[in-house]
Amino acid sequence: MFDYETLKVIWWVLISVLLIGFVITDGFDMGVGTLLPIIGKNDDERRMMINSIAPHWEGNQVWLVVGAAAIFAAWPAVYAAAFSGFYVAMMLTLFALFFRPVGFDYRSKVQDTRWRTSWDWAIFVGSTVPPIVFGVAFGNLLQGVPFTLDEFLRTDYQGGFFALLNPFALLVGIFSLCLFVLQGATWLQMKTEGELYQRARKVTLIVAPITVLLFAAAGFWLANGIDGFVITSVVDGNSVSNPLLKTVEVQAGGWLQNYTDYPLMMLAPAIGLLFPLIAFCMTLIKRGGLAFISTSLTQVGVLLTCAFSMFPFIMPSSIDPSSSFTIWDSTSSEMTLGIMTLVASVFVPIILIYTSFGYIKMFGRVGKDFMAKYKHSAY
């Protein structure tokens, strides 16, 4: 089949693909949830917004669930350290996510303005908190996480929740929220009509340039104010996984090294900077579908920028850099990765096929005619 080193790279790629699937699909439905009480001016408009994502939002969660499961199976040490160090943040995200299914199902059960408004804000919270937390998490990964490993490879996390809320991480968190809102706004351009459609266009025109500025600011800060991590010892990708067998140094501009070694990687940040502006232009000429494709490619560019910058690091340690987790020394066994690759080769295409079928089958706008026709069965 594949050797151990190749399997490690394959699973770095596959987990990146799963995360890309999450930020694109859950990106638009969380973006719509964030915009729900903001641009939905009455109950009819808010129901249109909810029903624009109704056929898809549950299926979109598959990418998050499978992504978390893949990290658990492929990078167990990383999973354990992340859920220990980011425990409060993870629980905050989990409890926020509880509001979404309950809000979608319950809000229209009672014809009471206060009831529905309360659930609208609950959906807002459940859609706004996760992207902020995810952004804050990536912001902290780029700075290094305060943990060490003992001789038995047991993780000792020495940070706290409020330490995660540092300026750079908060900037990345706000940027992440803007990405999701932008994705949701372009989705609404494709799926709605009338005044709601016009408001979605305005949101896109406002948020797109803000997203570019925040991405550029985060990149400048990363290049000039945050030291990167560099492996300084010889790495054997086929050796047993043991993070303590390497040496790592913290160097100024360390996160830029891969772009020097592999110039093609520069395409990722270029896409992240360019395509929000293309979405802006597509919105001006009322091409909502092309605007949505542009914001989806923006998500791809941004996530790959983070992945390329950190490669091969997964979770660097700010206390003991040599304890950092990389794809070479933090993976499951060769047999485990081999079995997982066979399983993924079967089920990932199945997920892609049924997801694509659902989007094709439910293609179309959710307007007043749709809501009148499905008045009693829609959300």
N, C-alpha and C positions, 0 to 999 in steps of 0.2 A: 504494500500500500504506500504509505508515506513514512519517511523517517521522523524521529521525534521533533527535530528542529522545525521541519516543515509543518508538522501538526500544530506546533505552538504558534507559528505565523498564521496558519489557516484560522485558528480560533480567535486570534486578535482581529482578523478581518471579519469573521462571522459575527462576533460580538459588536463590532463597529456597525455592521449592516443592520443588526437588530436595533441598535440605538438610533440609527438613521430612520428606520421604519417607525420607531416610536415618536421621534421629534416631528416627523412629517405628518403622521396620522393623528396622534394625540395632540400634536401641535395645533392643528386647526380646530379640534373639538374643544380643547381647553381655551384656545383663543376666543372662540365663540362664547364659551361660558364666562370668560372675563368681561367680554363686551355686553353680555346679556342685560344687566341693569343700566348700562351706560348709553347704548344707542337704541335699545328697545324701549320706545316711549309709551307703549300701551301693551295690554295683555295679548292682543292679536299679534303684534310684532314680535313679542318675546316668544310666543308659541311658534311662530314661523322660524325663528332662530333655533329653537330647540329641535324642531322637526327637521331642520336642514341637516342636523347631525344624528338624529334619532336612529337611522338604520345602521350607523357605523360606529358609534362611540364605544359600545361594548366590545365589538370586534377589535377596535383599536387598542384596547387594553392588553390584547394578546402580546403585542410587541414588548410592552413593559414587563409582563409576567415571564415571557420566554427569555427576555434579556437578563432579568434577575436570576432565573434558573440557570442560564448558560454561565453567568459569572460564578454562581455557586458551584457548578459542576467542573468548569474549566479552570477557574482561579479560586479555589476554596480558601486559601490563606488571605487573599484580597477581600473576599466576601466577609470572612470573619472579622478582619481588621476594620473594614468599612462600617459594618453594622455595630461594632463596638464603639468606634470613635464617633460615628455620626448617628448614634442611637436616637438621641432626642430629635434631631432633624428628620430622621427616618420616620419616627412615630408621628411627628407633626405632619409630615406628608401623608402618611397612611390615614390619619384621622381626618385630614382635609379631604382626601379622596372619598371618604365615606359619604360626604354630603352630596356627591354627584349622582350616584344611582338613586339614592333616596329622594333627592330633589327632583330629578327627572320624572320619577314615577308618582310622586305624591302631590306635586304643585297644582296639577289640574284636577285633582280629585274633589276639591272643595271650591265652590264658586264664591270665594271671599277674597277681597282685595288684599287684606293684611296677610292672609294665609299665603297667597301666591307671591306677594312681594318678599315675604320672609324666606321662602324657598328659593326665590331668584337670587337673593343675596347669599344664601347657603351655597348655591351652585357657583356663584362668583368666587367665594372663598375656596371651594374645592377645586376650582380651575386656576386660581391665581397663585395660591401657595406653592403647589408642586413645581412649576417652572422656576420660581424664585429660588426654592431650595436646591433644585438641580443645578442652577447656575452658581449658587454659593458653593456647592460641593465641588464643582469643577474649578472654581476660583481658588479654593483651598488646595486642591490636588496640584495645581500649577505652582503653588508656593511651598508645597511639602506639608505632610501631616505629622504631627508630633507623636511618633510612636517609636519603640525600639523592639528588638527581638533578643531573647535570651538564648543560651546555648541549646535549649530544647525547641527553639523556634516559636516560643510562646510570645504573643504580642502584648506589649505594655503601652497602652495609650495614655498619654500624659496631658492631653488638652481638655478643654471644656466647651460647652455649647456656645457661650458668648464669644469665645476666642475665634469661632468660625465666622463671626460677623465683623470681619475686618474690612477696611475700605475697598481693597481690590476685589475681594469676594462679593461684596455688596454691589459693586459696579457690574460684575459679571452676572449677578442675580437679576439686576434691573435689565441688563441687556438680554438675558434669557427670556424674561417676561415680554419684552418688546418683540422678540422673534416670534413668540407664540401668538401674541396679539396680531402681529402682521400676517401670520399664517391664517388666523381666524378671519381677519377682515377680507382677505382675498378670497377665501372660501365663500363668505357671504356675498361677495360680488358675483360669484358663479351661481349661487343657490337662491337668491332672493330678488325682489323687484320693488319698484316704487320708492318711497322715501327711505325705507330701510336700506335698500341698495345704494342710494345716494350717500347715506351716512357711512356705510361701509367703505365707499370710495374715499370719503373725507378722512376716515381713520387711516387708510392706507397712505394717503398723500402726506399725512402728518407723521406717522410712525416710521415710514420707510427711511427718510433722511436721518431721523433720530437713531435708528438702528445702525446705519452706516457710521455715524459719528461715535456711537458707543463702541462699536467693534474696532474702529481705528484707535480710539482712546485706550481700550484694553490692550490692543496689540502694541502700542507705543509704550505703555506702562510695563508690559511684560518684557519688552526688548531692552528697556533702559532702567527699570527699577526693580526687577525681580531676577534673582540669579537662578540659573537652570542647573540640572543635574546631568553629569556625564560619567559613564563607566570608564574607569582608567585601567582596569585589568583585562586580561584575555578572557573571552566568554566562549564557552563550548555549549552551543545550543542543543546538543544531544546528551548532555550530562544530566545527572539527577537534579531535581529541583531543590535548591538550597540557597536562599538569598544571602547567606553569610559567607559564601565562597567567592564573592567579588568585592572590589573596592570601588567606591563612588566618590567623586569630588563635586563640590558646588562651585560653579564658575559663572562669571558675568557673561550673559549672552548664551548660556548653555542651551536654552530652549530653541535657539536659532541654528544650532549646529547641523541639524538634519537638512535644513533648507540650503545650506552651503554644500553639503555632501550630495544631496539629491535635488537639484534645481526644479525638477518637475513638480515637487511638492508645493511650490509657490502658487500653483494653480488653485489650491484650496483657499487660502486667504484672499486671492484675487476674486474668486467666485463669491466669497462671503461679502466682499466690498461692492462688487459690481451688480449683482443680481437684485438687491433691494432697489437700486436705482432703475433697473429695467422694469421691476414691478411698478415703480412710480410712473414710469413712462407708459406702460401698458394700461395702467389705471386712468391716466389722462385721456387715452384714446378709447377707453371703455372696452378693453379686452380682458375681462375678468379671468378667463381660463388661462391665458398666457401670464397674467399677473400671479395666479396661484402656482403655476409651474415655476415661475421665477423665485417666489418665496420658498418653495420646496427645495430648489437648488441652493438657495441661501442657507437653509438648514444643513444641507449636505456639506457645503463649503465650510461652514463654521465648525461643525463637529469634526470634520477631517482635519481642520487646522489645529484643533486641540490634540487630536490623536497623533498627527504627524509631529507636532512640537514635542510631545512627551515620549514618543517611541524611542526605546523599547520599554520605558517606564510605565507602570500602571498606577502605583501609589508610592511616590517618593517619601522618604522620611526626612523631616526637617531637623530632627535631633541627632540621628545617626544615619547619615546618607547611605552607608554600606548596608543598612537593613532594608533599604528600599526594595519594593516588589517590582520585578520586571517580567516580561513575558517569557524570559529564558529560565527563570528560577522560581516561579510562583505558580506553576501549572500542575494539573493532575498528572497521573502516570501516563505513559505512552499508550497503554492498553485502553485506559479510560477515554483519552482523546480520540483514539481510533474508533471506538464504539460510538462515541458522540458524533463523530464525523459521518459515519454511516447513517445514524438516525437523522441527523440534520439534512443529509442529502435527500432524504425521503420527505420529511415533514415541512421543511422550509418552503420547497416548491408548492406543497399542498396549501400552506398558509397563503402564499402569494396568489395562487389560483382562485381560492374561494374569496379572498379579499377583493381581488380584481373583479370577480363576478358580481359581488355585492355592489361595488361602486358603479359598474356598468348597468346593472339591473335597476338601481335606484337613481340613475342620472336624471336630472331635470330640476326645474326651479320650484321652490316652495313659496307660493304666493297666495293671494286671497282665494283663487279658484280651488287650489289644493286644499286649503283649510276648510272651505265650505263643503267640499266633497267628502273629506274625512273628518268632519267636525267631531264625531263621537268616538273615533278610534285613534286619532292622533294624540300626541302628548298635549 
